[in-house]
Amino acid sequence: MKVKIVNKSKHQNPSYSTDFSAGMDLRANIDSPITLKSLERVLVKTGLFIELPKGFEAQIRPRSGLALKKGISIVNTPGTIDADYRGEIGVILVNLSAEPFVVEDGERICQMVIAKHETISWENVETLEDSERGAGGFGHTGVK
């Protein structure tokens, strides 16, 4: 699938690291480093603008290495970029560690996964079909 991109950043287009990668790393496109204190959040620009086809979204997800090693995540994970959005992609990073974290220009800050989705219409009914699970949720299936 071809996706149109306008890259106003100082960095190359996002790309897959391996043949089986689901996500592409996005990089910070900033003029100076940003220090993110403990429990602080910040919007980091990427310099990227995309045009997705109808029926697709871009999901913005944390990078597992940053999350594990530095405690850096994304507040609204996964973030969604709708097919009709044409603005710059921004990433809301949060520092969940006790130590400050410095975001440098060009740093890989998140992953972007392109996913197909369906547009639904609601059908109002009086009852739903029974299922084995029923209304059980929030730990209903147990720990093991």
C-alpha positions in Angstrom: 0.0 0.0 0.0 1.3 3.4 -0.9 0.8 6.3 1.6 1.5 9.9 0.8 3.9 11.7 3.1 5.2 15.2 3.4 8.5 15.1 5.3 9.4 18.5 6.7 11.8 17.0 9.2 15.6 16.9 9.2 15.4 13.1 9.1 14.6 10.3 6.6 11.1 8.8 6.2 10.0 6.3 8.8 10.9 2.7 7.7 10.6 -0.8 9.0 13.6 -2.2 10.8 13.0 -5.8 9.6 10.8 -7.6 7.1 8.4 -8.7 9.8 8.2 -5.4 11.7 4.6 -4.1 12.3 5.7 -0.6 13.2 8.0 2.1 11.9 10.0 4.2 14.4 9.2 7.9 14.3 11.9 10.5 15.3 11.8 13.7 17.3 12.1 16.7 15.0 13.1 19.4 17.5 15.4 22.4 17.4 16.9 21.8 20.9 16.8 19.0 23.4 13.7 18.6 25.7 14.2 17.6 29.3 11.3 15.6 30.5 11.1 15.5 34.3 9.5 12.6 36.3 5.8 12.4 35.6 6.0 15.2 33.1 4.5 15.0 29.6 5.3 16.9 26.5 4.1 17.1 22.9 7.1 16.2 20.6 6.8 17.1 16.9 8.0 14.8 14.1 7.9 17.0 11.1 5.7 14.4 9.3 2.4 14.8 7.6 0.6 11.8 6.1 -2.5 11.1 3.9 -4.0 7.7 4.7 -6.6 6.0 2.6 -10.2 5.7 3.9 -10.6 2.7 6.2 -7.1 3.0 7.7 -5.6 4.6 10.8 -2.1 5.2 12.0 -1.6 3.9 15.6 1.1 5.6 17.6 2.6 3.2 20.2 5.5 3.4 22.7 8.8 1.9 21.9 9.4 -1.1 24.2 13.1 -0.3 24.7 12.4 3.3 25.9 9.6 2.0 28.1 11.7 -0.7 29.8 15.0 1.1 30.0 13.9 4.7 30.6 10.3 4.6 31.7 9.2 6.6 28.6 5.7 6.0 27.3 2.8 7.7 25.5 -0.1 9.1 27.4 -2.8 8.2 25.0 -1.5 4.9 23.8 -2.2 3.9 21.2 -2.7 7.3 19.8 -4.9 7.3 16.6 -4.3 9.4 13.5 -7.4 9.4 11.4 -7.4 9.1 7.6 -8.7 12.7 7.2 -6.1 14.3 9.5 -3.6 16.4 7.6 -1.7 18.1 10.4 1.8 17.4 11.7 2.2 14.1 13.7 2.9 14.9 17.3 3.6 12.4 20.1 2.6 13.0 23.7 5.5 11.5 25.6 5.4 10.9 29.4 8.2 10.1 31.8 7.1 7.4 34.2 10.5 7.0 35.8 12.0 8.9 38.7 14.8 10.3 36.6 14.8 13.1 34.1 14.9 12.0 30.4 16.4 14.1 27.6 14.7 13.9 24.2 17.3 14.6 21.5 16.6 15.7 17.9 16.4 12.6 15.7 15.7 10.2 18.6 13.4 7.4 17.9 10.4 8.2 20.2 7.6 5.9 19.2 6.3 3.4 16.7 3.7 4.0 14.0 1.5 1.0 12.9 -0.9 1.4 9.9 -4.0 -0.6 10.6 -7.2 -1.2 8.7 -10.5 -0.5 10.5 -14.2 -0.8 9.8 -16.8 1.9 9.9 -19.9 0.5 11.6 -23.5 1.4 12.0 -25.5 0.6 15.1 -28.4 -1.8 15.2 -30.6 -1.1 18.2 -32.0 -4.3 19.7 -33.6 -5.2 23.0 -31.3 -8.2 23.9 -28.0 -9.7 22.9 -27.2 -13.3 22.1 -25.9 -15.3 25.0 -22.2 -16.3 25.0 -20.1 -18.6 27.2 -18.4 -15.6 28.8 -21.6 -13.5 29.3 -21.1 -10.3 31.2 -17.9 -11.5 33.0 -15.0 -9.0 32.7 -12.1 -7.4 34.6 -10.4 -10.6 35.7 -13.4 -12.8 35.1 -11.3 -15.5 33.4 -8.9 -15.8 36.3 -5.2 -15.5 36.8 -3.9 -18.7 35.2 
